[in-house]
Amino acid sequence: MLNGRSLYSSDIQNEKMINVRPLCKALAIKVSKDLNEVPARVPEDIETLREWLLTQKHLRTPLDDQFLITFLRGCKYSIQKAKEKIDLFFTVREEIPELYSNRDPLDKRIGAMLKLGCTVVVPNPPGDGGPQIQFIRPGLYGTSEFTVHELFKLNTIMTDVMILEDDNFIISGAVGIMDFTNVTKEHFNELDAICLKKIAKLNQEAQPSQYLGFHYIHISSQFAEIFNMFKGFMSEENRRRLYVHRNIETLYDYVPRRLLPTEYGGEAGPIQNMIDIFETKVISCREKLIRWEGYGVDESLRVDKSRSLIEIEKRNIYNV
């Protein structure tokens, strides 16, 4: 609290010159209780992190208040951890340019996958402080038309849009649901094990948010092989967050019906509405997504070589 008010009040942000989105009451309570946010200290913490980034000549990162508070929240206001996470966030992304370049939402192929709803986010109801629900549905694209790498690229777009725009994602985390309807082995034939390992590293250690659970539904005969491959790249902690549902009814024990689309037995409305909303949101972030392609690392300018890509690989982070 600050002068009897909390950070979700916009007049505090103006008073302290912090250019960040106001939070609903539920998220403001959560960010204070669970993520150690102290409104009176936020401006100083943001500026401390920004000043450090300006001294890191090898890093090209956003410096705006919203980006910095996102990583501070994601690290429960440990400034040291926020420094390390931002560095790792851009270091690993630099290693997989096939997923983090040419991500214009108006590109014909990206637009087609968006319209299919291969990746879609369920909007949280206004004032809701719960986690964000994400659907991944590989079986919607034809393997003769698209590749699994294009699906992964769409997922990177989704994640970056949520980092940019969604406070539920940052503060309350996310729940992923992978629907295996119509998924065949061909959908994952082109998977690169090294690429998967790097994606796992990025998602488990470098993102400013975390997945509270990942649920697999409508599993097929191809499921076990694909599931075991993904599981092999996860930490023990994240493996415990994987849930396989033989019957969709058991999904409701973990994800409330009010946050699920009608087609999945939920109360949040038709999934086509969610596809349309998500497509509009992604397109609205087009300029930011394109600008983010200019961020990254220049290892030749890094002072602490122990955190370079070469040294990371020497420490066998990417061994498969």
Summary of the structure (lengths in Angstrom):
residues: 320
radius of gyration: 19.7
end to end distance: 47.6
largest distance: 60.5
contacts: 968
relative contact order: 0.13
helix: 55%
strand: 10%
